[in-house]
Structures are given as C-alpha cells and as structure tokens.
Amino acid sequence: MMDFLKRVTEWMLEREAELAKKCAIDIADVEKQIAKVEEKKAALEKECRENQAELEKILTRLKWIKAEELKCRTEENSRKGV
C-alpha cells in the first residue's frame, strides 16, 4: 500500500512540476501543501525522538539487569571457589 502511495505522490509531484514550468499552477495550493508536509515532518520527528527516548530507557534497564546477573554469577563463583 505504501509503495502505491509513493508512486501516486511521485506522479502528482511530476505533474505539478510540469504545470509549474508552464506557469500554470496555483502558488497558494503549493504553499498549503508545503505547510502540510512541514507539519507532518515535524510530527514524525517528534514521534521519532519520543520513541528513541523510550527505547533508550528500555536499553538502559536491560543493561542494568544484565550487569546485576553478571554480578550474581561473579559472587556465586567466588563462593564456590571458582
């Protein structure tokens, strides 16, 4: 589905580029499209930052868990004389 949407978007952009070369495009429409894309881009960047921050928290916790397990193994081996 995304591939289809990409192709349709590409086709529309090519069509609008052709119209722009012929001075047959409404600049207000293009400005609205730019604003929408910039808004969507900002929202996606925010979502990406939030997701990365959440993944970083999870990664930190997992590394702490691993360190605790390794500490337990080291202590256990010390008690066993290994």
Buried (B, 14 or more C-beta within 10 A) or exposed (E): EEEEEEEEEEEEEEEBEEEEEEEEBEEEEEEEEEEEEEEEEEEEEEEEEEEEEEEEEEEEEEEEEEEEEEEEEEEEEEEEEE
